[in-house]
Amino acid sequence: MSDTRTWVKASELKLADTIQVECSAWNFAIVKQVTEQDVVLFRPYGVTEDFSYSGGAICYVGIEEYSIPRNDRLVRLLERRELK
């Protein structure tokens, strides 16, 4: 495992790379799949209900999967892992 923290093209991403995304407070995603057209990303997220009660806020954690085009767009690579 190496910590690269560099900018790469989306077309250069590899499986299990960790990248920075700009979609929430938890702005990290892992490359789950790479196809000819897209890079499928996997990321956690957290939300709360829009009310509170005597025990505080009701919190949920989930997983989101979405794709970005496999093109020349630059993404910030935080970690690259070599899979076996």
MARLUM-191920 format. One record per atom (N, C-alpha, C): residue in three letters; x, y, z. Coordinates in steps of 0.05 Angstrom, whole numbers, plus 5000, padded with zeros to 4 digits. Last residue first. Layout:
<pts>
AlaXYZ...
</pts>
This chain:
<pts>
Lys492548294889Lys493748034882Lys492247904861Leu493049004877Leu491548764884Leu492948514875Glu495949544904Glu496449344884Glu494949084893Arg492950164915Arg493549904925Arg494049714902Arg493750844925Arg493750634905Arg494650374917Glu490551414949Glu491951164955Glu491650974932Leu488751884926Leu489751884953Leu491351634960Leu488152254869Leu488751984878Leu489952004906Arg483552674845Arg485752664864Arg485952384875Val482652714774Val481652644801Val484052624820Leu481253014712Leu483152964734Leu481652914760Arg478752724652Arg478152884676Arg480152814698Asp479252404608Asp481652564616Asp481152744640Asn475351824627Asn476252024607Asn478752164618Arg470451484643Arg473251414641Arg474451584619Pro465451814681Pro466551734655Pro469551674657Ile463351494741Ile464351724728Ile465451634701Ser457851214778Ser459951194758Ser460751474749Tyr456450964845Tyr455851124822Tyr458251124803Glu453750754905Glu455450684882Glu454550854859Glu453850844975Glu452950944949Glu454850844928Ile451550635037Ile453550605016Ile452350694990Gly450250945101Gly449650785078Gly451950775059Val447751075165Val450151045148Val449450865125Tyr443851525203Tyr444051285186Tyr446651305170Cys441251765265Cys443251765244Cys443251505229Ile437352185300Ile437351915288Ile439151925264Ala439652575356Ala438952545327Ala438952255319Gly437352465422Gly439052605403Gly437952585375Gly433752265457Gly436152115454Gly438052235434Ser429252585452Ser430752605477Ser433452445475Tyr430152775382Tyr428552685405Tyr430252685429Ser429553145320Ser431153025342Ser429152935363Phe429153125248Phe428053195274Phe429953065295Asp430452925199Asp430153215201Asp428853295227Glu435752435207Glu432952505203Glu432752805207Thr442052445173Thr440452455197Thr437552505189Val447252065140Val445052255140Val443652245167Gly453351895107Gly451751905131Gly449552125129Tyr456551425063Tyr455351685069Tyr453751665095Pro461951105027Pro460051125049Pro458851405051Arg462550894958Arg463151074980Arg461051065002Phe465150704898Phe463750594921Phe464550784944Leu464850774826Leu465850854852Leu464050754874Val466850554764Val464750524784Val466050584811Val468250874706Val469550784731Val467350784752Asp466750714636Asp466350834663Asp468150724684Gln468150454588Gln466950714588Gln466950864614Glu470449964599Glu471550124577Glu470550404578Thr470749964672Thr469749854646Thr471050024624Val472449784736Val473249954713Val472249814688Gln470049824803Gln470149684777Gln471049884756Lys471150114849Lys470149834852Lys470349684826Val475150564880Val474550464853Val473750164856Ile472350914934Ile474150694925Ile473250614897Ala472351584958Ala471051364944Ala473151164936Phe471052125003Phe472851914993Phe471251694980Asn468552525036Asn469152565008Asn471352374997Trp463952635074Trp465652395072Trp466452385043Ala461153095061Ala463153115082Ala465052865082Ser460553034989Ser459553055017Ser461853095036Cys462753054938Cys459853024941Cys458853044969Glu467853044911Glu466753294922Glu463753274927Val472952564926Val470652654911Val469452894925Gln479152244921Gln477652454934Gln475352544916Ile480151534919Ile480251804908Ile478651994925Thr483650934920Thr482051114936Thr482351394925Asp483550354880Asp484550624884Asp482650774902Ala481049874867Ala481749914895Ala483150184900Leu483049874799Leu481449754820Leu482749804848Lys485450514775Lys485550224777Lys483750124800Leu485451064729Leu484650944754Leu484750644753Glu486151314681Glu488551174693Glu487951044719Ser481651594668Ser482251364651Ser484651204662Ala482052034701Ala480151824708Ala480651564692Lys488852224713Lys486452214695Lys484651984704Val491052454777Val491152274754Val488652304737Trp494752774827Trp492552804808Trp493052614785Thr496352474891Thr497052614866Thr494552624848Arg497652114936Arg496552384938Arg497352554914Thr500051614950Thr501051774928Thr500152064929Asp501951134991Asp500451384993Asp501551574972Ser501250434981Ser502850674981Ser501050924980Met501749775000Met500050005000Met501850255000
</pts>
